[in-house]
């Protein structure tokens, strides 16, 4: 990884570590690449819904964060990112040994970035697509907490 890539990865991991919700969910960053970030989640009773599946709110949260950090990986170091809109399609119950959200940039712009996240449930070595998120993210600068 290049020096710039290493700085971007450090920045994303440091920002992720500040997210209380990700900590509460038990989510972790699996990979960081230019324009792509993967976030993992281990199913647990504390994030389940009434049928024992991982709650759609938890799935949406990691999908949104994966898209946001994929977008951030393409932005200048003096910018931050905020989600302005997302749509998620829940395709199957979130059940398995691990839930992984793979966010990627579809088109990076100076102000707006379009990203997409595919969320998979993995069980017994098999992977199944369970959700698809499309997000629009806005580059922000000059606000508290952005350059941290």
C-alpha positions in Angstrom: 0.0 0.0 0.0 1.3 3.5 -0.8 2.0 6.1 1.8 -1.1 8.0 0.8 -3.1 4.8 1.0 -1.7 4.0 4.5 -2.7 7.6 5.6 -6.2 7.1 4.3 -6.6 3.7 6.0 -5.3 5.1 9.3 -7.8 8.0 9.0 -10.7 5.8 8.3 -9.9 3.3 11.1 -9.4 6.2 13.5 -12.8 7.8 12.5 -14.5 4.4 12.7 -13.2 3.9 16.2 -15.0 7.1 17.3 -18.4 5.8 16.2 -20.3 4.8 19.3 -22.9 2.9 17.3 -20.4 0.7 15.6 -18.8 -0.1 19.0 -22.3 -0.9 20.4 -23.1 -3.2 17.5 -19.7 -4.9 17.7 -18.8 -4.0 14.1 -15.3 -3.9 12.9 -13.5 -2.8 9.7 -12.4 -5.7 7.7 -10.7 -4.0 4.7 -9.9 -0.5 3.4 -9.0 0.1 -0.2 -9.3 3.2 -2.4 -13.0 3.4 -3.1 -14.0 0.3 -1.1 -14.5 -0.5 2.6 -15.8 -3.7 4.2 -17.4 -3.8 7.7 -18.1 -7.0 9.6 -20.6 -7.8 12.2 -21.0 -10.9 14.3 -24.7 -11.8 15.0 -25.6 -11.6 18.7 -28.8 -11.5 20.7 -28.2 -7.9 21.6 -28.6 -6.8 17.9 -31.4 -9.3 16.9 -35.0 -8.8 16.2 -37.9 -10.9 17.5 -37.2 -13.8 15.2 -33.5 -14.0 16.0 -32.2 -12.4 12.8 -29.8 -9.5 12.9 -32.1 -6.4 13.1 -32.5 -4.4 9.9 -31.4 -1.3 11.8 -28.0 -2.9 12.4 -27.7 -4.1 8.8 -28.6 -0.6 7.6 -26.1 1.0 9.9 -23.1 -1.1 8.8 -24.2 -0.8 5.1 -24.4 3.0 5.5 -21.0 3.2 7.2 -19.3 1.0 4.6 -20.7 3.3 1.8 -19.6 6.4 3.8 -16.1 5.2 4.4 -15.7 4.0 0.8 -16.6 7.6 -0.2 -14.3 9.1 2.4 -11.4 7.1 1.1 -11.7 9.0 -2.2 -11.9 12.5 -0.6 -9.1 15.0 0.2 -7.8 14.8 3.7 -9.4 18.1 4.7 -12.9 16.9 3.9 -15.3 14.7 5.9 -18.4 12.9 4.6 -22.0 12.9 5.5 -24.8 10.7 4.1 -27.5 12.8 2.5 -29.7 9.9 1.4 -29.8 6.1 1.2 -32.1 3.4 0.1 -31.8 -0.1 1.2 -33.4 -3.3 -0.1 -33.6 -6.1 2.4 -33.4 -9.2 0.3 -33.2 -12.0 2.9 -33.0 -12.5 6.7 -29.7 -11.5 8.2 -28.8 -14.9 9.7 -25.4 -16.5 9.7 -22.0 -16.7 11.4 -21.0 -13.3 10.1 -22.6 -10.3 8.3 -20.3 -8.3 6.0 -21.1 -5.1 4.3 -18.9 -4.3 1.3 -19.2 -0.6 0.3 -17.8 0.7 -3.0 -17.8 4.1 -4.8 -19.8 4.1 -8.0 -19.0 7.7 -8.9 -16.9 10.2 -6.9 -17.6 13.9 -7.4 -16.2 17.0 -5.9 -19.2 17.5 -3.7 -21.4 14.4 -4.0 -20.4 10.8 -4.2 -22.6 7.8 -5.2 -21.8 4.6 -3.4 -23.3 1.2 -3.1 -23.1 -1.5 -0.5 -23.8 -5.2 -0.8 -24.4 -6.9 2.5 -23.8 -10.7 2.8 -24.6 -13.3 5.4 -21.9 -15.9 5.7 -22.6 -19.4 7.1 -20.6 -22.6 6.8 -18.3 -21.1 4.2 -21.2 -20.0 2.0 -22.1 -16.4 1.3 -25.6 -15.0 0.5 -26.6 -11.5 -0.6 -29.1 -10.2 2.0 -29.2 -6.4 1.4 -28.3 -3.8 -1.2 -27.9 -0.1 -0.3 -27.4 2.8 -2.6 -26.3 6.1 -0.9 -25.5 9.7 -1.8 -22.8 11.2 0.3 -21.7 14.8 0.6 -18.2 16.1 1.1 -18.1 18.6 4.0 -15.3 20.9 5.2 -14.9 23.5 7.8 -17.1 21.9 10.5 -16.2 20.7 14.0 -14.9 17.1 14.0 -14.2 16.9 10.2 -10.4 17.1 10.3 -10.0 14.8 13.3 
